[in-house]
Amino acid sequence: MIMKSNYHLFMIAFRQLLNRKRQTFLTLLGISVGVMVLITAVSLMDGLLQGFIQKIVDIAPHVIVSGERVKPPVPDQLVTSRNGTHVIFIKNISREEQEVIRNYPRVESLIESDSLVQLVSPLVSTDVIGMFGTISEPIRLFGIFPSKENGIEKFSSGMVSGNYGALERTPDGILLGTTVAKDFTVRLGDRMQIVAPSGTIYSVRVAGIVKTGINDIDDNCYVNMRLGQNIGGFSPDEASYIYIRVNDLPKNGLVAHTIEQETNYKAMTWEQKAASVVALFKMISGIVYFLVFFVIMVAGFGVANVLITNVMEKARDIAILKSIGFKRSEIILVYLIQGVLVAVIGAAIGCILGFILIEIMSSIPMASSGQSLVSSSHLMMGKNPMYFVMASIFAIVVSLAAAVGPSRNAARVNPVEILRGER
Amino acid sequence: MTNEAIIKLEHVSKQLAMKDGGEEIVTTILPDISFDILRGDFTAITGPSGSGKTTLLYLMGGLDKPTSGRVILDDQEISSLKEEELAEMRNARLGFVYQFHFLLPEFSALENVMMPMLARGRSSLNQAKERASDLLDRLGLSDKVRNKPNQLSGGQQQRVAIARALANNPMVILADEPTGNLDSQSAEMIYDLFSELNRETRQTIVVVTHDEHFASKTKRILHILDGKLNSDRILE
């Protein structure tokens, strides 16, 4: 009904714009490019963040229990004041340099009893020196139960060479992350040496090479738990970490809290572990959005420019419309409609261009530098209809705001001045 | 009926203040003028350039406000109306024709005539189209309804402007030098059109002109000199 009764205003607005084809086209182009850039920037930033989170959620532990205690162990203080010397004894400290989970099978079964927990995988971690031919480099070595760890880190689906099942069957087998394999230039079946912190040299056979896409994982290598414990000098009942996968991801905080309460071992959720990275992502997104905001603002200036010119050029027509009885509000509406028309058409074109650009960008192959947190074969672009809706609304609001000034100027036109030719 | 005044000007004065540098210069255009326009009358306001004819017309049409005095249209004092009320009054009761046709260039003849009917949501699109079509037909432009102003001759443009002035069936048509920009043949056609309108529909018409020939075709001539009523002649 409003559209129908304002049809003539719509037509005046539309035809005035059509009358200045070139300027209107350039303004449309400005809005379109602004909307396209905004949609693409949001898609890129959101895609990176969501892709990162998705990968983490898929192949990283939801909760990591470490040997660190929530409350420090209470020292058994035996204090003697003989000759003014104080002596403090703490029982059962065998290795001071490394905090470990003691009697991990007990802790593991305790964690497994929680109905929210899906999978539990204990592991040991040691920094060692790897040697192959003339190459020797420090690497991080994990001792794992291959079948348990596969449930968490999904190694079997990321095998670049070899069979993941072979690791469990090979007591001296080692599974290398793709980055490590590349550094040492080793291939499946090669033998390499591992120098333990104690100085002992272990000979291991490459049982497989894996690529998960998370560089934090692809930088490591994995052996069976027993061998890992031997290399790291752990007792058979000690573990460095227990990785946990939960049934319902948002409840991982609750699981971590329960574990801390029950075991006194520190339990960290993936969000806590990745907090700094997520915060960095958000900060970069903020900067990108801020810059794109200016692109749209410039497009808004374009709208203001075309409307100011229209109002100036059409002052005589405005005077005529007023003299034949058009209300101020009707005149204002003509120019607001022009602002919205340019914005809506520009946003529609911008949405189409944005969609095409997202498709093109997401199909661009991307070589992994090995330096990033998460590697992917293609640019991870987010795809969400909300990007288009929000960018369009933003463009329309900016254009409307830009149209307010010229519209008010149009309403202020004094017909007598114009009709007399005083202006 | 015909002796009833439709427009009354009572001691109307108009001064314009203009800034020249920092100094304000006040120019008196109309010192003090009073006259009536009768219903169904066909009046010409004549006088030399700068005598205040056009100002008088704008005051009668509510486009401008007097500095003092009263302008009364159909028993309503319009000099004190607010802008929105004046716009409503112009739309419903008055029709304007200017020296230049002042048609909207992007719209066809038909659409230009429809505009006053569509303003303020007065008529539906179909009603407006029907009436505009009738009016253009009456003014001999039935084959030009789809033409844009630049596809019409000067005389045709002015006839479209007259059709637009008639759109809402106004009480009074106010015309400012409607033939000032036309060749003699087209001007003659416009004189005849106004005479015919006045004769056949008793339409009240006030024309500002310095064309003596045109003025002689009206029923009454008000001659203005230096903003004052110099003479008031009834021609019939």
Boltz contact constraints between the chains, C-beta under 6 A:
constraints:
  - contact:
      token1: [A, 5]
      token2: [B, 121]
      max_distance: 6.0
  - contact:
      token1: [A, 8]
      token2: [B, 118]
      max_distance: 6.0
  - contact:
      token1: [A, 15]
      token2: [B, 106]
      max_distance: 6.0
  - contact:
      token1: [A, 19]
      token2: [B, 106]
      max_distance: 6.0
  - contact:
      token1: [A, 317]
      token2: [B, 104]
      max_distance: 6.0
  - contact:
      token1: [A, 320]
      token2: [B, 102]
      max_distance: 6.0
  - contact:
      token1: [A, 323]
      token2: [B, 96]
      max_distance: 6.0
  - contact:
      token1: [A, 324]
      token2: [B, 116]
      max_distance: 6.0
  - contact:
      token1: [A, 325]
      token2: [B, 87]
      max_distance: 6.0
  - contact:
      token1: [A, 325]
      token2: [B, 90]
      max_distance: 6.0
  - contact:
      token1: [A, 325]
      token2: [B, 91]
      max_distance: 6.0
  - contact:
      token1: [A, 325]
      token2: [B, 119]
      max_distance: 6.0
  - contact:
      token1: [A, 326]
      token2: [B, 119]
      max_distance: 6.0
  - contact:
      token1: [A, 327]
      token2: [B, 87]
      max_distance: 6.0
  - contact:
      token1: [A, 415]
      token2: [B, 63]
      max_distance: 6.0
  - contact:
      token1: [A, 416]
      token2: [B, 58]
      max_distance: 6.0
  - contact:
      token1: [A, 416]
      token2: [B, 63]
      max_distance: 6.0
  - contact:
      token1: [A, 416]
      token2: [B, 64]
      max_distance: 6.0
